[in-house]
C-alpha cells in the first residue's frame, strides 16, 4: 500500500474524537504502512479535547508525549520527514498541535473535520520508522 492510499483509506470521513481523530487515524496509517500502532494505548485514555489536553500535560506536553510513544514503538526523531513519516504540526485547535503523515514535498496529511486536510509547516517534530 502506498502512503497516499493509506492516507485516503484511514483519514477520509468526518472527525470524531477517539474513533476518528488525529491519533486514531495516524495510528491506522502507520499500521497499514509499517505494522505499528504507537497510539493504541491512548484509545481508552481520553474522550474528547479536555481529557486529551489533560493527557498531553501529564506526558510532558503534546510533542514530548507523542515522541515518547513513538520511540516505544521503534520510531526515531527526524529533521527531514519523508513520505510515511509521522509529523507534528502547529495547529490552532485545543491541543495546539495535530498529528499527520508526511506525503512529500513538504506537505502533511491530517485528519480534518470533514476528512483529509493537507498542511505545510510549521513542523514541531517528526518521527520515522526504523525497520
PyMOL commands that set and color helices and strands:
alter all, ss='L'
color gray80, all
select helices_A, chain A and resi 3-11+22-34+40-42+49-58+62-72
alter helices_A, ss='H'
color red, helices_A
select strands_A, chain A and resi 75-77+86-90+97-104+107-112+115-119+123-129
alter strands_A, ss='S'
color yellow, strands_A
deselect
rebuild
show_as cartoon
